[in-house]
Amino acid sequence: MKKRILILTAGFGEGHNSAARGVRDGLARVASEHTEVELHDLFAETYPLINELVRRSYLWVVDFAPRIWGSVYRWIDRNKDYDKNFRRFSRLKEDFAALLDRFQPDLVASSFPAYPYLLQQILGPDRLCKSVVVVTDSITVNKIWYRCIADYFLVPNEQSAAVLRAGGVPPQKIRIFGFPVSPKFADSTQDRQLPSGNSKRRVLYMIHAATRGAPELVQRLADLGVDLTVTIGRADRLRPAIETAAADRNVNVLGWTTELPCILQASHLLIGKAGGATVQETIAAGCPMIINHVVAGQEEGNAQLIVETNSGVIAHSPAEVAAQVQRAFADGAKQWHEWAANISRLSQPRASLDIAEFLMSL
């Protein structure tokens, strides 16, 4: 009989969706013939219009009013009764209960912290299915992640595991596998050529939602003579300004792409925000990072991980970022070599596959 695994996510930050897809794709690699897997965003499915409005509002606040979001994040962290708050989602619980009744999962893996509370409210203490929480934050792990009842908590690193242990989670319930990035990261045989004065110095700039300084930064990076790739995602309105800033120099501007694992593994530096998915993917690729945007709250821990392990640096303004790129490649790329050696020690590109094998063992 096939094991039925239900994966639950929500679109409030790409880290949750990225982790959910990573677990799904890991299971497809490891045990496709022995599992039935479904992935759902129950908030989007139950409240499509309200969810989209709230999601867009959330993304706007975290990018353009980060202090407000920081206050909200700390308020959530101080909350004493998460279970009471989630009792209000009666319609979502009805849909969740119907899904559980139809699919009859052996295991529920949640990459968004609301679901374990809802699962417990629906099935009670005698639930038959396992509940596994896939924590997507590092170091600054909000208490909402681990004050729920669950069988296991999967965390991306030892620093996050220490937070859960200090918060009262029994050590035997904590597993450190790394962040479940796409299994494509484990496939690569990419041999990154070391940067030098005679070789290309490949820089990847991933433009995030806070785009005000993006054209200036592209121009400054192009002036450095690096081999620059700029990803604008689905923000096609940015392309004219970015291409104008790059002029006719050696700059490759990309829209939405599924080739990010290969691009990261071929790059020497990533410039981008300290989002959970972004930071964990650059770690998996062993690519040092210059962080140019940090959202208060959950992203502070991601940035802290990069800085404390000396795997990169924070630089907010375009001028600061350009200066750090120069510093990385100066003196025979001395600083880059130091960052690269440190981030390679954190890299766990097989995390999604290891998590899949663990879930199959339960």
C-alpha positions, 0 to 999 in steps of 0.5 A: 500500500502506498504511503499518503503524504499531504504537504501544506503551504501558504503564499506568505513569502516564497520560503514556505512554497519553496520548501513545500515544492522541495519536499514534494520533488524530493519524494518524487525522486526517492519514492514516487512508486510508493507514495501518493502526494498532494500539495495544497495552499488551503488559505488560497483554496478556501479564501481565494479573494481575501487571501490574495488581498492579504497576501499582496498587503503582506508582501507590500508591508514587508518590502516597503514598510518593514518596521511595521512588519517587524512590530507585527512579527514581534507581536506574533512571537509574544502571543501566548495562545496561538491555538485560540487564534486559529479557532476563528478559521472555521471555514478553512477547518471545514475544508481541511477536514474534508481534505483529510477525510478524502485523502486519509493521509499517513503524514501531514508535512507543514511548511506554514506554521498555522496548519499543525494547530488546525490539524490538532483541532480537527483530529484531536489528541488521538490523530492517526497521521503523523504531523511534521513541521518544516521550519523555514526560518533560521535563528530568529524562529518565531515561537508560532513554529514550535508551540504546536503539537507535532511529531517532528520539527525539521530545521535547516541548521544547528542554530535554529535547532538550538532555538527550538531546544531552548524553547522547550521542544524535546531534542528527539523531536528535532531533525537537522536536514537543511532547507529542502531546496530543489533536488536539482541542487544535488544534481549539479556537477558544475565546476565553478571556475575560480575568479581571478584577474584573467577569468570571469567574475560571475555575479548574480543580482536577484532583484526583489520587490523593493526595487528603488535602487535597482537601476543604479546598482546595475549600472555600478556593477556593470562599471566594475566589469564583472560578468553580470546576470540580473533576474527580474522575476515576473516584474517585466516593467523593470526590464526597460530601466534595467537594460538602460542602466546596463547599456550595451555592456556584458549584462544578461537580463532574465525574467522568470527562470527555472534554471536558478540552481544552475545559475547559482552554482555557476556564480561567484556572488549572489546579491539579493534579499535575505529571504528564506528561500534565497539564502538557503538556495545560495547556501546549497549552491555554495555561492557567497552572498551580499545581502542588500535588503533585510525584512525585520523579523524572520529575515533577520535570522537569515542575514545573521546566519550569513554574517555570523558564519562569514559567508557573505556580508550585508550592504544596503546602498548601491554604493556599498554593494559595489564596494563589497563586490570590489573587496570580494575580488581584490587581492586575488579574490582573497575575501571571496575564497574565505566566504566560499570556504565557509558557505561550503561547510553549510551547504546541504544540497541533498536536503529535500532527498534526505527529508523524503527518505526520513518521511518514508521511514516514519 
